[in-house]
């Protein structure tokens, strides 16, 4: 990696850290320049404005996870079940999220706070990643591995939302990423109620009148 690329990466890493820990209002170019040992004017060589820097951090917050999930699924055998594909996608999302936590958390925390033009630019890759999960779940449903009456939009929102906040609750001393992925996958495909007691009438108990 060339020196200019290394410097650019250091600036991005510092910006992601500050946006995650301190937030948009408390992140200034002067602070970032001090953090990476540069003059403020030198930052403009790599990023023409603070908005351009924030835009790149937000983009990476989604792009990194998206690429890792796609790479993990591409490595599976074509014969892999959709249950296994979903489990692998969950594990890859969590692993990537926690490895690059500053970027992903910076996106989650600051997306509602950035100017509208930056939100609009970030929505493109957000939609792409959302569509990727939507297609995965739709394929699982078409293959008969997900019930036809399940609202996949709700499943996707619950799933991705829960995974995104794992940076707040994940503790490797309690459960590994693989163990969490297994459990989440089991909840999605098997439910959380005991199978032998699961009612077939939507959970409503029948009352016998005498």
VEXNU-140483 format. One record per residue: z, y, x of N, C-alpha, C in turn; residue number from 1. Coordinates in Angstrom, 2 decimals, padded with zeros to 5 digits. Layout:
<rs>
     npz     npy     npx    capz    capy    capx     cpz     cpy     cpx   i
       Z       Y       X       Z       Y       X       Z       Y       X NUM
...
</rs>
This chain:
<rs>
     npz     npy     npx    capz    capy    capx     cpz     cpy     cpx   i
  000.00 -001.20  000.85  000.00  000.00  000.00  000.00  001.24  000.88   1
 -000.89  002.17  000.60 -000.98  003.39  001.38  000.26  004.26  001.17   2
  000.48  005.14  002.15  001.69  005.97  002.11  001.72  006.84  000.85   3
  000.57  007.39  000.47  000.52  008.24 -000.73  000.87  007.44 -001.98   4
  000.43  006.17 -002.01  000.74  005.31 -003.15  002.23  004.97 -003.18   5
  002.80  004.76 -001.98  004.23  004.49 -001.90  005.04  005.68 -002.39   6
  004.63  006.89 -001.99  005.33  008.10 -002.43  005.21  008.27 -003.93   7
  004.03  008.03 -004.45  003.82  008.15 -005.90  004.72  007.17 -006.65   8
  004.83  005.95 -006.12  005.69  004.96 -006.76  007.15  005.39 -006.69   9
  007.57  005.96 -005.58  008.96  006.42 -005.46  009.25  007.52 -006.47  10
  008.28  008.41 -006.68  008.46  009.48 -007.66  008.59  008.90 -009.06  11
  007.73  007.94 -009.38  007.77  007.30 -010.70  009.09  006.56 -010.90  12
  009.53  005.83 -009.87  010.80  005.10 -009.98  011.96  006.06 -010.22  13
  011.96  007.17 -009.48  013.03  008.16 -009.64  012.99  008.79 -011.02  14
  011.79  009.09 -011.50  011.65  009.69 -012.83  012.11  008.73 -013.91  15
  011.75  007.46 -013.77  012.19  006.46 -014.75  013.71  006.35 -014.76  16
  014.32  006.35 -013.58  015.77  006.26 -013.48  016.44  007.46 -014.15  17
  015.96  008.66 -013.84  016.56  009.87 -014.41  016.37  009.94 -015.91  18
  015.17  009.60 -016.38  014.91  009.64 -017.82  015.79  008.63 -018.56  19
  016.03  007.49 -017.92  016.87  006.46 -018.52  018.34  006.88 -018.53  20
  018.83  007.35 -017.41  020.26  007.63 -017.28  020.66  009.00 -017.80  21
  019.80  010.01 -017.61  020.18  011.38 -017.94  019.42  011.96 -019.13  22
  018.25  011.41 -019.41  017.47  011.89 -020.55  016.49  012.99 -020.18  23
  015.62  013.28 -021.12  014.53  014.22 -020.88  015.03  015.62 -020.52  24
  016.01  016.11 -021.25  016.48  017.48 -021.05  017.10  017.69 -019.68  25
  017.69  016.63 -019.12  018.39  016.75 -017.83  017.52  016.31 -016.65  26
  016.25  016.04 -016.88  015.36  015.61 -015.81  014.44  016.76 -015.43  27
  014.61  017.26 -014.22  013.77  018.37 -013.74  012.99  017.93 -012.51  28
  011.89  018.61 -012.26  011.08  018.29 -011.08  011.86  018.57 -009.79  29
  012.72  019.56 -009.81  013.53  019.86 -008.64  014.47  018.69 -008.33  30
  015.11  018.16 -009.35  015.99  017.02 -009.16  015.23  015.82 -008.62  31
  014.06  015.56 -009.17  013.27  014.43 -008.72  012.79  014.62 -007.29  32
  012.41  015.83 -006.95  011.99  016.11 -005.58  013.13  015.87 -004.60  33
  014.32  016.31 -004.95  015.49  016.08 -004.10  015.77  014.58 -003.97  34
  015.61  013.86 -005.08  015.90  012.42 -005.10  015.01  011.65 -004.13  35
  013.74  012.03 -004.05  012.79  011.30 -003.19  012.55  011.99 -001.85  36
  013.26  013.11 -001.60  013.14  013.79 -000.31  011.86  014.56 -000.12  37
  011.38  015.21 -001.19  010.15  016.00 -001.12  010.41  017.43 -001.56  38
  009.51  018.31 -001.18  009.50  019.64 -001.74  008.95  019.56 -003.16  39
  009.44  020.42 -004.03  008.96  020.39 -005.41  007.45  020.54 -005.48  40
  006.92  021.42 -004.63  005.47  021.65 -004.64  004.69  020.38 -004.29  41
  005.32  019.50 -003.50  004.64  018.27 -003.10  004.45  017.31 -004.28  42
  005.33  017.42 -005.29  005.19  016.57 -006.46  003.87  016.83 -007.19  43
  003.42  018.08 -007.13  002.20  018.44 -007.84  000.96  017.81 -007.20  44
  001.09  017.33 -005.98 -000.02  016.62 -005.35 -000.26  015.30 -006.07  45
  000.81  014.71 -006.56  000.73  013.41 -007.22  000.65  013.54 -008.75  46
  001.34  014.56 -009.29  001.35  014.76 -010.75  001.19  016.25 -011.02  47
  000.18  016.64 -011.78 -000.09  018.07 -011.99  000.96  018.80 -012.82  48
  001.81  018.05 -013.54  002.83  018.68 -014.38  003.93  017.68 -014.68  49
  005.03  018.19 -015.19  006.13  017.31 -015.61  005.67  016.41 -016.75  50
  004.86  016.95 -017.65  004.36  016.13 -018.76  003.52  014.96 -018.26  51
  002.72  015.22 -017.23  001.88  014.14 -016.67  002.74  013.04 -016.07  52
  003.84  013.43 -015.43  004.75  012.46 -014.84  005.45  011.65 -015.94  53
  005.94  012.33 -016.95  006.61  011.64 -018.06  005.64  010.70 -018.77  54
  004.40  011.17 -018.97  003.39  010.33 -019.62  003.19  009.02 -018.87  55
  003.14  009.09 -017.55  002.93  007.89 -016.75  004.14  006.95 -016.83  56
  005.34  007.50 -016.81  006.54  006.67 -016.92  006.56  005.95 -018.28  57
  006.28  006.68 -019.35  006.27  006.07 -020.68  005.20  004.99 -020.78  58
  004.04  005.26 -020.20  002.96  004.28 -020.24  003.37  002.99 -019.52  59
  003.95  003.14 -018.34  004.38  001.97 -017.59  005.49  001.21 -018.31  60
  006.30  001.92 -019.06  007.37  001.26 -019.79  006.87  000.21 -020.75  61
  005.65  000.37 -021.25  005.04 -000.63 -022.12  004.08 -001.52 -021.34  62
  003.29 -000.92 -020.48  002.23 -001.65 -019.76  002.77 -002.80 -018.93  63
  003.86 -002.57 -018.22  004.42 -003.60 -017.34  004.81 -004.84 -018.14  64
  005.51 -004.62 -019.25  005.94 -005.74 -020.08  004.73 -006.44 -020.70  65
  003.80 -005.67 -021.21  002.59 -006.21 -021.83  001.86 -007.13 -020.86  66
  001.66 -006.67 -019.64  000.93 -007.46 -018.65  001.68 -008.74 -018.29  67
  003.00 -008.65 -018.17  003.78 -009.84 -017.81  003.74 -010.89 -018.92  68
  003.83 -010.44 -020.18  003.78 -011.38 -021.30  002.39 -012.02 -021.38  69
  001.37 -011.23 -021.24  000.01 -011.76 -021.31 -000.25 -012.75 -020.18  70
  000.24 -012.44 -018.99  000.06 -013.34 -017.83  000.78 -014.66 -018.06  71
  001.97 -014.61 -018.62  002.75 -015.83 -018.87  002.05 -016.73 -019.89  72
  001.49 -016.13 -020.94  000.81 -016.93 -021.96 -000.52 -017.47 -021.44  73
 -001.21 -016.70 -020.64 -002.48 -017.16 -020.07 -002.28 -018.37 -019.16  74
 -001.08 -018.52 -018.61 -000.81 -019.63 -017.70 -000.52 -020.94 -018.43  75
 -000.33 -020.88 -019.75 -000.03 -022.09 -020.51 -001.29 -022.93 -020.73  76
 -001.08 -024.21 -020.94 -002.19 -025.10 -021.27 -002.71 -024.76 -022.67  77
 -004.00 -024.91 -022.91 -004.56 -024.62 -024.24 -003.91 -025.43 -025.35  78
 -003.37 -026.59 -025.00 -002.76 -027.46 -026.01 -001.32 -027.07 -026.35  79
 -000.77 -026.07 -025.69  000.62 -025.67 -025.94  000.80 -025.27 -027.41  80
  001.90 -025.67 -028.00  002.18 -025.31 -029.39  002.47 -023.82 -029.48  81
  002.38 -023.29 -030.69  002.68 -021.87 -030.86  004.17 -021.60 -030.74  82
  004.97 -022.58 -031.06  006.40 -022.43 -030.83  006.66 -022.21 -029.33  83
  006.00 -023.00 -028.50  006.16 -022.85 -027.05  005.58 -021.52 -026.58  84
  004.47 -021.11 -027.16  003.87 -019.82 -026.78  004.81 -018.66 -027.11  85
  005.41 -018.71 -028.28  006.34 -017.65 -028.66  007.55 -017.66 -027.74  86
  008.07 -018.88 -027.43  009.23 -018.96 -026.54  008.91 -018.38 -025.17  87
  007.75 -018.71 -024.64  007.34 -018.20 -023.33  007.15 -016.68 -023.38  88
  006.57 -016.19 -024.47  006.37 -014.74 -024.61  007.71 -014.01 -024.67  89
  008.68 -014.58 -025.38  010.02 -013.98 -025.45  010.66 -013.93 -024.07  90
  010.61 -015.05 -023.35  011.21 -015.11 -022.02  010.55 -014.12 -021.07  91
  009.21 -014.02 -021.14  008.48 -013.10 -020.27  008.81 -011.65 -020.60  92
  008.91 -011.34 -021.89  009.27 -009.99 -022.31  010.65 -009.62 -021.79  93
  011.62 -010.50 -021.99  012.98 -010.23 -021.53  013.05 -010.10 -020.02  94
  012.40 -010.99 -019.31  012.42 -010.96 -017.84  011.84 -009.67 -017.31  95
  010.68 -009.29 -017.86  010.02 -008.06 -017.42  010.85 -006.84 -017.77  96
  011.38 -006.85 -018.98  012.19 -005.74 -019.46  013.39 -005.50 -018.56  97
  014.08 -006.57 -018.20  015.30 -006.44 -017.41  015.00 -006.16 -015.94  98
  013.87 -006.64 -015.47  013.49 -006.37 -014.07  013.07 -004.92 -013.90  99
  012.39 -004.37 -014.90  011.91 -002.99 -014.84  012.63 -002.15 -015.89 100
  013.93 -002.33 -015.99  014.71 -001.74 -017.07  014.64 -000.24 -017.17 101
  014.56  000.46 -016.04  014.51  001.92 -016.10  013.27  002.41 -016.83 102
  012.14  001.76 -016.57  010.89  002.18 -017.22  010.94  001.91 -018.73 103
  011.31  000.69 -019.08  011.31  000.33 -020.49  012.38  001.11 -021.26 104
  013.56  001.26 -020.67  014.62  002.01 -021.35  014.27  003.50 -021.43 105
  013.62  004.02 -020.40  013.18  005.42 -020.43  012.22  005.64 -021.59 106
  011.35  004.66 -021.83  010.42  004.78 -022.95  011.18  004.74 -024.28 107
  012.04  003.74 -024.43  012.77  003.58 -025.70  013.62  004.81 -026.01 108
  014.31  005.33 -025.01  015.25  006.42 -025.23  014.55  007.77 -025.42 109
  013.42  007.98 -024.74  012.83  009.31 -024.71  011.58  009.48 -025.56 110
  011.00  008.38 -026.02  009.79  008.49 -026.83  009.96  009.45 -028.02 111
  011.07  009.39 -028.76  011.20  010.32 -029.90  011.40  011.77 -029.48 112
  011.73  012.01 -028.20  012.10  013.35 -027.74  010.98  014.10 -027.04 113
  009.96  013.37 -026.60  008.89  014.03 -025.84  007.97  014.80 -026.79 114
  007.20  015.75 -026.25  006.26  016.50 -027.10  005.30  015.57 -027.85 115
  004.82  016.04 -028.98  003.99  015.21 -029.85  002.75  014.69 -029.15 116
  002.15  015.51 -028.28  000.92  015.06 -027.60  001.20  013.87 -026.68 117
  002.40  013.81 -026.09  002.75  012.67 -025.24  003.03  011.43 -026.09 118
  003.64  011.62 -027.25  003.86  010.49 -028.15  002.53  009.90 -028.60 119
  001.59  010.78 -028.93  000.28  010.31 -029.38 -000.41  009.50 -028.29 120
 -000.31  009.94 -027.05 -000.94  009.22 -025.95 -000.28  007.86 -025.74 121
  001.03  007.80 -025.90  001.75  006.54 -025.68  001.55  005.57 -026.83 122
  001.22  006.09 -028.00  001.04  005.21 -029.15 -000.09  004.22 -028.96 123
 -001.08  004.58 -028.16 -002.22  003.69 -027.95 -001.80  002.35 -027.37 124
 -001.05  002.38 -026.25 -000.65  001.12 -025.63  000.45  000.45 -026.43 125
  001.27  001.23 -027.15  002.27  000.63 -028.04  001.58 -000.21 -029.11 126
  000.52  000.34 -029.68 -000.22 -000.39 -030.72 -000.88 -001.64 -030.14 127
 -001.42 -001.52 -028.94 -002.06 -002.68 -028.31 -001.07 -003.82 -028.14 128
  000.12 -003.49 -027.65  001.13 -004.53 -027.44  001.62 -005.08 -028.78 129
  001.80 -004.21 -029.75  002.19 -004.67 -031.08  001.15 -005.59 -031.68 130
 -000.13 -005.24 -031.49 -001.21 -006.08 -032.00 -001.24 -007.44 -031.30 131
 -000.86 -007.46 -030.04 -000.83 -008.72 -029.29  000.19 -009.68 -029.91 132
  001.37 -009.16 -030.21  002.40 -009.98 -030.86  001.99 -010.34 -032.28 133
  001.37 -009.41 -032.97  000.93 -009.67 -034.35 -000.06 -010.84 -034.37 134
 -001.00 -010.83 -033.43 -001.99 -011.90 -033.38 -001.34 -013.24 -033.03 135
 -000.39 -013.22 -032.11  000.30 -014.45 -031.72  001.01 -015.06 -032.92 136
  001.71 -014.24 -033.69  002.43 -014.74 -034.86  001.48 -015.17 -035.97 137
  000.39 -014.44 -036.15 -000.60 -014.82 -037.15 -001.24 -016.16 -036.81 138
 -001.53 -016.37 -035.54 -002.10 -017.65 -035.11 -001.12 -018.79 -035.35 139
  000.17 -018.53 -035.10  001.19 -019.55 -035.34  001.25 -019.89 -036.83 140
  001.12 -018.87 -037.66  001.15 -019.09 -039.11 -000.09 -019.87 -039.56 141
 -001.25 -019.51 -039.03 -002.48 -020.20 -039.39 -002.45 -021.67 -038.96 142
 -001.75 -021.93 -037.84 -001.64 -023.30 -037.34 -000.61 -024.11 -038.12 143
  000.08 -023.48 -039.07  001.06 -024.18 -039.87  002.43 -024.27 -039.23 144
  002.66 -023.54 -038.15  003.95 -023.58 -037.48  004.91 -022.51 -037.99 145
  004.41 -021.61 -038.82  005.23 -020.60 -039.49  004.87 -020.67 -040.97 146
  005.87 -020.63 -041.83  005.64 -020.74 -043.27  004.69 -019.64 -043.77 147
  003.81 -019.95 -044.71  002.81 -018.98 -045.17  003.40 -017.78 -045.90 148
  004.62 -017.90 -046.42  005.22 -016.79 -047.17  006.07 -015.86 -046.31 149
  006.11 -016.10 -045.00  006.91 -015.26 -044.11  006.20 -013.94 -043.84 150
  006.94 -012.83 -043.92  006.40 -011.50 -043.62  006.39 -011.32 -042.09 151
  005.24 -011.49 -041.49  005.14 -011.44 -040.03  005.41 -010.05 -039.46 152
  005.14 -009.02 -040.24  005.43 -007.66 -039.76  006.93 -007.48 -039.54 153
  007.73 -008.00 -040.47  009.18 -007.92 -040.31  009.65 -008.76 -039.13 154
  009.08 -009.95 -038.99  009.45 -010.81 -037.86  009.18 -010.10 -036.54 155
  008.00 -009.50 -036.44  007.63 -008.82 -035.20  008.55 -007.63 -034.92 156
  008.84 -006.84 -035.94  009.70 -005.67 -035.75  011.12 -006.08 -035.35 157
  011.67 -007.09 -036.03  013.00 -007.58 -035.68  013.01 -008.13 -034.26 158
  012.01 -008.92 -033.93  011.97 -009.60 -032.64  011.83 -008.62 -031.49 159
  010.82 -007.77 -031.55  010.58 -006.83 -030.46  011.72 -005.82 -030.36 160
  012.23 -005.37 -031.51  013.34 -004.43 -031.50  014.57 -005.01 -030.84 161
  014.90 -006.25 -031.19  016.08 -006.91 -030.59  015.89 -007.10 -029.09 162
  014.71 -007.54 -028.70  014.46 -007.77 -027.26  014.53 -006.46 -026.48 163
  014.01 -005.39 -027.05  013.98 -004.12 -026.32  015.38 -003.58 -026.02 164
  016.34 -003.93 -026.86  017.70 -003.44 -026.62  018.53 -004.42 -025.80 165
  017.89 -005.44 -025.26  018.61 -006.39 -024.42  019.14 -005.73 -023.15 166
  018.54 -004.61 -022.76  019.04 -003.89 -021.58  020.47 -003.40 -021.80 167
  020.89 -003.31 -023.07  022.23 -002.84 -023.39  023.23 -004.00 -023.46 168
  022.78 -005.19 -023.87  023.75 -006.26 -024.12  023.59 -007.48 -023.21 169
  022.52 -007.56 -022.45  022.31 -008.76 -021.64  023.37 -008.89 -020.55 170
  023.92 -010.10 -020.44  024.90 -010.42 -019.40  024.54 -011.79 -018.83 171
  023.99 -011.84 -017.61  023.55 -013.12 -017.05  024.68 -014.12 -016.85 172
  025.94 -013.64 -016.83  027.07 -014.55 -016.66  027.36 -015.32 -017.96 173
  026.85 -014.82 -019.08  027.09 -015.49 -020.35  025.94 -016.41 -020.74 174
  024.71 -015.90 -020.68  023.54 -016.71 -021.01  022.37 -016.27 -020.16 175
  021.57 -017.25 -019.75  020.37 -016.94 -018.97  019.27 -016.45 -019.91 176
  018.24 -015.87 -019.32  017.10 -015.42 -020.12  016.45 -016.59 -020.84 177
  016.29 -017.72 -020.14  015.69 -018.89 -020.77  016.52 -019.39 -021.95 178
  017.85 -019.38 -021.79  018.72 -019.83 -022.88  018.61 -018.90 -024.08 179
  018.52 -017.60 -023.83  018.37 -016.63 -024.92  017.02 -016.82 -025.60 180
  015.97 -017.03 -024.80  014.63 -017.25 -025.36  014.62 -018.49 -026.24 181
  015.28 -019.56 -025.78  015.35 -020.78 -026.58  016.06 -020.53 -027.91 182
  017.15 -019.77 -027.86  017.94 -019.53 -029.06  017.18 -018.65 -030.05 183
  016.55 -017.60 -029.55  015.78 -016.72 -030.43  014.62 -017.48 -031.07 184
  013.95 -018.30 -030.27  012.84 -019.09 -030.77  013.31 -020.06 -031.85 185
  014.47 -020.66 -031.62  015.02 -021.58 -032.60  015.36 -020.86 -033.91 186
  015.90 -019.65 -033.81  016.21 -018.89 -035.02  014.96 -018.55 -035.80 187
  013.88 -018.23 -035.08  012.62 -017.87 -035.74  012.01 -019.08 -036.45 188
  011.96 -020.20 -035.75  011.25 -021.36 -036.29  012.13 -022.29 -037.13 189
  013.44 -022.30 -036.86  014.32 -023.23 -037.57  015.29 -022.55 -038.51 190
  015.49 -021.24 -038.36  016.48 -020.53 -039.15  017.87 -020.71 -038.56 191
  018.88 -020.13 -039.22  020.24 -020.21 -038.70  021.18 -020.99 -039.62 192
  020.71 -021.37 -040.79  021.55 -022.16 -041.70  021.44 -023.63 -041.39 193
  022.50 -024.40 -041.67  022.43 -025.85 -041.45  021.38 -026.46 -042.36 194
  020.49 -027.25 -041.78  019.35 -027.76 -042.53  019.76 -028.59 -043.74 195
  020.81 -029.39 -043.60  021.19 -030.27 -044.70  021.76 -029.52 -045.89 196
  022.15 -028.23 -045.67  022.71 -027.44 -046.75  021.79 -026.32 -047.20 197
  020.60 -026.25 -046.61  019.72 -025.15 -046.92  019.11 -025.36 -048.30 198
  019.34 -024.45 -049.26  018.82 -024.62 -050.61  017.32 -024.42 -050.65 199
  016.67 -025.05 -051.60  015.22 -024.94 -051.73  014.82 -023.87 -052.73 200
  015.81 -023.19 -053.34  015.49 -022.21 -054.38  015.78 -020.78 -053.93 201
  015.59 -020.52 -052.60  015.75 -019.16 -052.10  017.18 -018.75 -051.90 202
  018.11 -019.70 -051.87  019.50 -019.36 -051.60  020.34 -019.15 -052.83 203
  019.74 -019.24 -054.03  020.50 -019.04 -055.26  021.13 -020.35 -055.72 204
  022.43 -020.34 -055.93  023.10 -021.53 -056.43  022.84 -021.69 -057.92 205
  022.59 -022.91 -058.31  022.36 -023.17 -059.72  023.70 -023.38 -060.44 206
  023.83 -022.80 -061.58  025.05 -022.95 -062.38  024.72 -023.85 -063.57 207
  025.44 -024.93 -063.71  025.24 -025.85 -064.81  026.08 -025.43 -066.00 208
  025.45 -025.15 -067.10  026.18 -024.73 -068.30  026.54 -025.95 -069.13 209
  027.73 -025.96 -069.66  028.20 -027.07 -070.50  028.32 -026.62 -071.95 210
</rs>
